[in-house]
Every structure is written in C-alpha cells, then in structure tokens.
Amino acid sequence: MNQAAMEHIRADVVMASVVERIGPITLSPRRLSTFQSLAQAIIHQQLSGRAAATILSRFQALFGGHGFPAPEQVVRVRLKRLTSAGLSGAKASYIRDIAKRAVCGELPSLEKCDEMKDADLIAQLTEIKGIGRWTAEMLLIFNLGRPDVLPVDDLGVRRGFQVAYRKRKLPQPKQLAKFGEGWSPHRTTAAWYLWRAADFLKKGEW
C-alpha cells in the first residue's frame, strides 16, 4: 500500500483507528496467468481458506503437483477426474471451460488485462459462465493490484465493516458501495483493512 492510499483512508476517523490497530499492510500483485488466477478464484468460491487450499493442492496433484497446470493439460482431463480432487461438478466444468478459452485465445492475457479498465475487464470476464463479479474483482485485486476495487459482495469485507463501524447488522452491498465512494480512488486499501478487521474478530482480538 502506498502512503497516499494510507493517508486517504485515514481521513475517515473509523478507518484511521483500524489502520492504527492493524498497522501497515503490504500487497504485492501475484501476476499469475489469467487462467490460473481465475481458476484459483473459482476454487475459493464459497469456501474457507483452509478448505480451498486443500482442494487446490489436490487439484495440482492431479497433474503431478509441480506447480499449477497449464490450460492445455486441464482440457485433456475428464470432469470426473477433476471432481476427484474435491471440486464440485459445476466448478470443474467452469475451470475446464476457462482452460478451453485460454487455449483458443479467447481469454485476455495478463498483458491485455493490464491495458483494460476495471469496468471493461469485469464486464468481459463476467460473460463467462462461473465467473461472477466477485471472482473478477479477486483477479483485479490480487493478481493485477488494481488500487480502487471494493468487493461489496464479499462476506469478509462486509463483516469487517460491521466490526469497525460497530453496526448491529451486516451492511447491504449497495449500502457499502455507497459508503465506500468516500474511499475512492483507494478502495482496495480500505478492503484490505476490512478483511483484516474481520480476521481479528475471528481470532477474538477485536
């Protein structure tokens, strides 16, 4: 996180206290292939981090376990074998479809993603079955390092907001989106701190 982003969100007194409590956060984009980034995000959909990590490890083991498989390898595997790693039938189908798109050149490369605006990239990716807005936003945040993304549908972000702002109920996505406008153009930094606030709550430290 750069200093400008930190100072911007600290203008919000609540976020300033969150930053003070958690301390500085560093974020380095992963810069994985678009296929790998999306496939990993799909594996993580609606799962805890531990469960997703287990399935990801089993998925990679199907291909020898030496790093993430190339899309050319994935398209040659039957769905039944993919589900043996713990993937649901739907997730296995989505990942193989994305692999086919990557092989055919229908998936934007990492370099192409760099040239696209957030909204345009989200619009293109969400046309693919299995990729919703949340999955596209995870690519923007973790893989591309985009600075102004607030995944308002993410439970962890919503929970972090509830904790930080001492709300009785989780904020609705539309409410959080409206409130988060004040954090722009550094909403990714705000999201990271809300995630950390939620993590602190899980550990009973908030």
Rosetta blueprint (number, residue, H / E / L):
1 M L
2 N L
3 Q H
4 A H
5 A H
6 M H
7 E H
8 H H
9 I H
10 R L
11 A L
12 D L
13 V H
14 V H
15 M H
16 A H
17 S H
18 V H
19 V H
20 E H
21 R H
22 I H
23 G L
24 P L
25 I L
26 T L
27 L L
28 S L
29 P L
30 R L
31 R L
32 L L
33 S L
34 T H
35 F H
36 Q H
37 S H
38 L H
39 A H
40 Q H
41 A H
42 I H
43 I H
44 H H
45 Q L
46 Q L
47 L L
48 S L
49 G H
50 R H
51 A H
52 A H
53 A H
54 T H
55 I H
56 L H
57 S H
58 R H
59 F H
60 Q H
61 A H
62 L L
63 F L
64 G L
65 G L
66 H L
67 G L
68 F L
69 P L
70 A L
71 P H
72 E H
73 Q H
74 V H
75 V L
76 R L
77 V L
78 R L
79 L H
80 K H
81 R H
82 L H
83 T H
84 S L
85 A L
86 G L
87 L L
88 S L
89 G H
90 A H
91 K H
92 A H
93 S H
94 Y H
95 I H
96 R H
97 D H
98 I H
99 A H
100 K H
101 R H
102 A H
103 V H
104 C L
105 G L
106 E L
107 L L
108 P L
109 S L
110 L H
111 E H
112 K H
113 C H
114 D H
115 E H
116 M L
117 K L
118 D H
119 A H
120 D H
121 L H
122 I H
123 A H
124 Q H
125 L H
126 T L
127 E L
128 I L
129 K L
130 G L
131 I L
132 G L
133 R H
134 W H
135 T H
136 A H
137 E H
138 M H
139 L H
140 L H
141 I H
142 F H
143 N H
144 L L
145 G L
146 R L
147 P L
148 D L
149 V L
150 L L
151 P L
152 V L
153 D L
154 D L
155 L H
156 G H
157 V H
158 R H
159 R H
160 G H
161 F H
162 Q H
163 V H
164 A H
165 Y L
166 R L
167 K L
168 R L
169 K L
170 L L
171 P L
172 Q L
173 P H
174 K H
175 Q H
176 L H
177 A H
178 K H
179 F H
180 G H
181 E H
182 G H
183 W H
184 S L
185 P L
186 H L
187 R H
188 T H
189 T H
190 A H
191 A H
192 W H
193 Y H
194 L H
195 W H
196 R H
197 A H
198 A H
199 D H
200 F H
201 L H
202 K H
203 K L
204 G L
205 E L
206 W L
